[in-house]
């Protein structure tokens, strides 16, 4: 990996890290709600770079070492986070990118594919849905009863200065969102949580602010406009955005292709990399070739 660098993008300070040859086709990894770049693990990034790509990962606002806001008062919305991604590409001098977005990152991917189609060479949507923050559309499956119970009985905040307590809070907070058919990767999540605590400017704000941002105008009715070749990867046991959301994305985005991640919840566990990494590489490589074959203007 390159060293982490703080750059100005869309008028704010964002922390970014890259891997691979900048002359190779770029992949932008966009993480989920309250997730820093740490959730795109080194091993996954290394595999993508080894597949001939320039890999870019970054910290959203209020995560990692990017700009932090007062807890409970972020002062930005989902559209601002989407504009951050475009600003980051501008700062790095990347004209077009293969965007891979997970959960909230998938919302950002959809918005960029709609509003900045010239910047998106291909789109991969992981564990997301066609509806932004807030209630789901009535024709789509809502979160499971178990997750509703989690949200209605939220765990008390830890002492945000206590590293061990915060790590435990993150580890246990992720457990209900994982697949129930296989053991939870306690050790792997604990390792990531430690890095998150060590790198985050304001961990209390980071664990709060993304959950109160505004989503803005709905975009689902516009999905037929998405021109970027789209791959949808989704866990069959996702309790937050059940699998029917992925089916809707495949149906409503022209030409989209859906791959089911068996034994996977709302997560990207190492056990799923054997499917996820080759699928992303195949998708992005196919459409890199298509780009090169397009006639010059």
N, C-alpha and C positions, 0 to 999 in steps of 0.2 A: 504494500500500500504506500501511496504518497503520504507525507505528513499531513495531518489535519491542518486546514487553512481557513481562516476567517475571511470571507469576501463580502463585498457589498453587492446585494442583489435585490432588485425591487425596492431599494431604499432602506434595507435593513441588513444587519449582520447575520450571515448564515455560515455555519461550519460545514465544510465540504472535504471529501477525501476521494481520491481516484486510484484506480489500479489498471495497469496495462498500457498499451501503446496508444497515444492520443491520435495516431493516424488511423486506428481501427474504428469500425462503426461503434458509436457510443450507445451504451445502455444506461438509462437513468433509473435508479431504484428509489421509489417513493414509498415511505413507510406509513404505518397506520396511526390511529389516534393515540396521542401521548407517547409515540414511539420515536426514539432517536435512531440514527443510522446503525447503532449497535445491534438492532434486531435483524439487520442484513448481515449475517455472520461472515467472518473472514473466509471460512472455507467455501461458502457459497459464492462469494465474490471472486475468489481465486479460480473456481471452476468456470465461471462465466468469462473471466479474462483469458483463461487458457483456451477457451473456445473462439478466440480471435476478436474480443471486444474490449473497448475502453469503458471501464465500469465506473460510474459516478454514484456515490451515495452521500447523503447529507442529513443534517439535523434540521427538522422543522423548527419554526419559531416555538419557543417554550419547551424545547427538548435539547438535550446535550449541551453543546457550547454555543448554540445560536442565541439570538436575542431573547431575553426573558422579560415577562410582563408581571404586573402585580397579580397575585393569586386571586382568581375569581373575576378579574377584569382584563381580559386579554386585549380588547380593543381592535380585534381583527376577526375576519370570518373565513369561511372555506374558500371563497373567491380570492382572498388575499394569499392564502397558502398556495393556490393554483398559480397566481401571478408570481409568487416567489420562485416556483419551478421554472417558469419562463425566464425570469430575471437571472436565475442561476445559469441557464443555458447561454444567455447573452454574455454574461460575465466570463464564462469559460470559452466563448467563441465556438459553441456547438450549434450548427445550423439546424440539424435534424437528429432525432434521437429515437431509439427503441425504448419506449417507456414501459416499465414494469411497476405496477402500483398494487399495493395490498390494502384492503379494507378502506380506510379514509384515503389512502394513496390511490385506490381504484376510482374513487370519486374524482380526485384531482386528474387522473388519467382521462376519464370520460370528458371532463370539462375542457381539458387541453385539446383532445381530439375534436371537440365541437368548435371551440373558439380559436384555436391555433393549429388548424389542420396541416399547415405547411411545416410545422415543427416536429410532427409525429410520423416517423417512418413505419412504426408498428406499435401495437398496444397489447400488453398482457395484463389482464385483470385477475387478481387473486383474492378470494374470500371477500367479495364486495357485493354491492347490489345497485340497482338503477335508481335508488332513492337516497337522498342525502340525509343529514342529521335529522332526528325526530322520528315520528311514527312512519311505518311502512305503508305502502299503498294497500288497499283492502284485498286486491287480487293476488297479493304476494304473501308467502308464509311469514308469519311474525316470529319473533324469537321464542324459544321454548319456555315452558313453564319453569324449568329449573333456572334459566337465566333471569326470567322475570323475578323469581324469588331472590336471586343474588342482588339485583338492583333495588329491590324493596327492603333488603336487610343488609345494607352496605356495611362492610367492616369499618370499625373506628379507625381514624387516622393514626398512624404510628408517630413516634417522635421522629420528625423529619431529619434530625441531626444524628440519629442513631443508625449507623450503617447497617448493622445486623438486622434491626427491626424493619428498616425500609426494604432490604432484600427479601426478608420473609414476607412482607406485605405484597411485593410484586410477584413472588413465586406463588403464593396462595391465591392471589387475585387472578392469575392466569389459569389456575387449575380447572375451574368450571367451564372454561371456553375450549378446553382440549377435548379430543375424542375420548369417548368412554370405553372403546373397545380395545385399547392398548394402554400400557402403563404411561403415566405422565413423566415427561423427561425432567424430573426435578433438578438433577445435577446440571443439565444444559441450561435450563432457564435461570437457575441460581447463578451460573457463571455470567450470563448476559446481564442479570440484574445487578451484579457487583460492578460491572463496567458502567452500566447506566448511572448508578449512584456516584461513582468516582468522576464521571465526566460531566454531570449535569450541573448547570449554574444554579438553578433554583428547583430542587426536586419537588417541593410542595406545589409550586405553580405548574410544573411539568405534569404532575399527576392529576391536575384539576382543570386547567384552562381549555384544553381541546374539547372537553365534554360540554362546554357552555357556549361554543362558537355558533354563529348563525350560518345556515346553509345557503341562504339566498333563494333565488327563483329556481323552481324545479326544472330539471332538464330531461326527464325520461321521455317526454313526447318528441324530443329532438333526436333520439338515438338512431333513427333511420338515416340521419345526416352523417353519421360517422363513416368516414372514408378510409380510415387507417385499418389495415388488416388486423383483426382482433382475435386473440386467444384468451379463453376463459378457463382458469384453473380454480377448482372449488372443492373443499372437503365435503364428503357425503355426510359427515356428522357435525357440521357446523351448527352450533346451537344459537349463535347470534344472528347470522344471516343464513337461514336454512337453504338447502340446495336448490329449492325452487327459484331463488333469486338468480342463480347462475343460469338456469334454464331460460329465464326471462331475458337475460342479457344476450344469450346465444340467439334467441328468437328475434330480438328487436334490433340488434346491431347487424347490418348486412354482412353476410359471409362469415360471421363469427364462428369459431370452433370451440367446443367445450370438452375439457378433459376432467373426469371425476378423479378426485384424490381420495381413494378408499382409506378408511381408518384415520381420517384427518378431521379435526375440528376447525375452529377459527384460529388458525396457527399455521406456522411453516416449519414443522419439526424436521430434524435432520433425516428422519426415516423417509420423508417425502421427497428429498432432494434427488433421488435416483430417477424420479419421474419429472419433477419440476425443472431441473437444470437442462436436461436434454430437450425438453419441450420448448423452453425459452430459446435455447440456442438454435434449434431447428426453425422455429418461427421467425426469429430475427434474421437468421442467415438467408432463409428463403426470400425474405422481403428486402434484404440488402441487395441480393442478386437482381431482384425485380427493379430496384431503384437504378442500378447500374445499366440495366437494359433499356431504360426509358430514353426516348430521343431527346437530345439537347434542345432547349427552347430556341 
